[in-house]
Amino acid sequence: MSGKDITIQGVDGPFSAYLATANGQPAGSVVVIQEIFGVNSHIRSVCDRLAAAGFNALAPDLFHRSEPGVQLGYGEADFQRGFELMQALDHAKALADIDACIKDLRSHGGKVAVLGFCMGGLLAYRSAANLKPDAAIAYYGGGIVNFLDEAGNIACPIQFHFGERDHFIPMTDVDKIRAAIACLKETELYVYPADHGFNCDQRASYDAASAALAWQRSLDFLRRHLA
């Protein structure tokens, strides 16, 4: 199953997004939020897998203001470029783009979740705190610990996935996140024997067993909360 690039109208102009649609009546919709590597083949494959599981999935190009259409790999030069693009990203504008995607998907009917990886995991968390998705899933969101003051704003169910060997996100940070979300009604936080980026089969840190378990938990979570 493969999707297509479409155009979304944002608050300050149009931007591209990758859309993969479910066959028949979707079980809900998901905004897939990119890593620092852009809406690349991995993010597109996540959208395709969600569509195969019965969800519409839309991945916005959050770097469109700096470098529209960038699709990076996982080598050192690509990592450096992705890091530069991440540093230049305006979170308020990125959240506005995600909100435009939520509203676009919702206009077609049904509930909408956000799901993000790495930088996208942080933005999925911040979307839950600042926007109105029906559910949120954050995979190894670096920097969440810097926004724990927003945790109390989260009204939707939220699920977290972390790797205990993650050299970007120490377990001390995960413990702080767990404590900050303890006040919320519907939360799930899982830790796997894996490194950062364990879900991506294009990275050396890919962990097939952890990825499979996290993915099944994610699908179960989406099915419960988007029904």
N, C-alpha and C positions, 0 to 999 in steps of 0.2 A: 504494500500500500504506500502511495506517495502523495504528498500534498502539492501545494502551489504557493507562489508568492503573491500576496495581495497588498493593497494599499489601505491604511487606516488613517482617518482624519484626526489629527491631534489638536491640542489647544493652540499650538503655534505652527501648524502646518502638517502636511501628510508625511507618513513614514511607512516603510515596508514591514511586512510581517509574513511569517510562513504559516499557512493554514493547512491542517490535515483534518478531514471530516470523517465521522463514523458512517458506516453503512446503515441505512434505516434511521429510526428514531434514536438520537443520542441519549446516553444516560446522564448527560450533563456536559459542561464545557470546562476547559482548563487553559489558563494563560501560563505558558511555559516560559520561564525567565532565564535568560542565557547566563553562561559563565563569562569570564573575561575574553573568551575566544570568539565572541559574536554568535550569530545564528548559523553555526557551522553544521557539518554533517552529523555530529553527535546530537545537537539540540533538535535538528530536523528528525533524526531517528526516534528521539523521545516522543515527539509529536506523532509520528507515524505509529509508534507502539500504542500510544494512548487511543488513537483513532481505531486501531485494530481491536482494542479492548472496549470500544463502544462510546468513546468520548470525542467531542470536537476539541481540537487543540490548536492554539494560536501562539506563536512565538514572535514577539515584537523585536525589531532591530533597535536596541536601546543606544547604540553608538551612532545613530544616523546623523547626529549633529556634528560629530567629529570625523567619522569615516563611514559613510553609508555603505552597507552591503559587505562589510568586512567579514571574512570567514577564515579564521586562523586554525592552525594545527597545534601540536603540543610540543614542538621543539623549543629550544632556548630562545631563539629570536622571536618566535611567535609569542612566547610567554612574556618577554619584555615589552613587546608592542601591546599585548593585551593589558598588561599592568599599567602602561601609560594611558591607554584609553579608559581604564577603570578610574584612574586618578582624576581624569578630566571630566568624569561623569557627574552631572548635576542631579542629585537624588530627587529633588523636588520635580524636575522635569521628567526624570525616568518614571517616577510614580504617576505623574500625569499621563504618560504614555501607557502605562499598565492599566490605569483607570479607563482610558479610552478603549482599550481592548476588552476589559470587563464589560463595559457598557455596550460595546458592539456585539459581543457574544450574547449578552443578556437580552438584547433587542430581538434576537431570534428565538427566545424562549428558554426556560430552564435555568438552573443554578450554575454558578461559575466559581471555580476554585483557582488559586494561584499555586504554582509549583516551580521552585527554582533551585539551581545548583550553584554552589560556591558564591560568587557575587550575587547571583540570582537567588540563592538561599537567604542571604541578608535582605534582599529586596522583597522576597516573599513574606518574610517576617514583618518588614516595615509596611508592606501592603496590608497585611492583616491588622496592623495597628493604626493605619492612616486612611485606608480605603474601606470598601464594604464587600469584600469577597465572601462567598458562602463557606469557604474552607481554605486552608493554606497548608502547604507542605514545604519544608525547608531542608534541603540536603546540604550538609557541611557548610553552613552559612558563615563565612568569615566576617568578623566585625559585629555580629549580633550583640556581643557583650558590651559594645559601646553605645547601644541604644536600649538598654534594659529599662530605662525610665518610660519607654513606650509600651511595655508589656501589659500594663494595666488597661490600655486602650483596646486590647484585642477582644472582640466580641464573638468571633467565629471559632470553630474547632481548628486546632493547629497541631501539626505533627512535625517532629524533628528527627533527622538522621545524622549521626556523627560517627567518625572513625576514631577508635581509641589510640591509633598510631599517627593521627593527623599532626604534622609538625607545624601547621598554621594555626590550629585551634587546640590548645592544650586542654586536658581534662579539667583543669581548674576553671577554665572559662565555661565548659559544659556544666559544671556544678553550679556556677553562678546563674546560668540560664535556667537550669532546673529549679533553682530557688525562686527566681523571678517569676516563673510561670506557674508556680504552685497555687497561686490565687485564682487561676483561670478555671473555668468549669470543664472544658473539654480539651485536654492536651495529651499528647503521646510523645515521649522522647526515647529514642533507641540509640544504643551505642554498639558498634560492630568491631570485630578484630581486624580493622582495615585502616588504610591511610587516606589522606585527602584525595578526593576525586575517584573513590572506589567504584562509583556507578558507571564510569565511562570506560567502555571496552577499547578505546583508542589510546588510553594512558597506561604507562607502566604500573601505576598504582591500582589498576583495575583488580577487583576482588570478586570473582564470579559468584561465590556463595553469598557474600554479604549483599551484593547487588541484587541477586534474585530474591533474597528475603526482604530487603527494603522495598523493592518494586512491588512485591505481592502485598506488603503492608500498605503501600501507597494506594494501590488499586482498591483494596478493601476499604480503606479510609474514604476514598472518593465515592465509592458506591454507597457507603452509608450516609454520607453527608450531602451528596448531590441528588439523592433520590427524591 
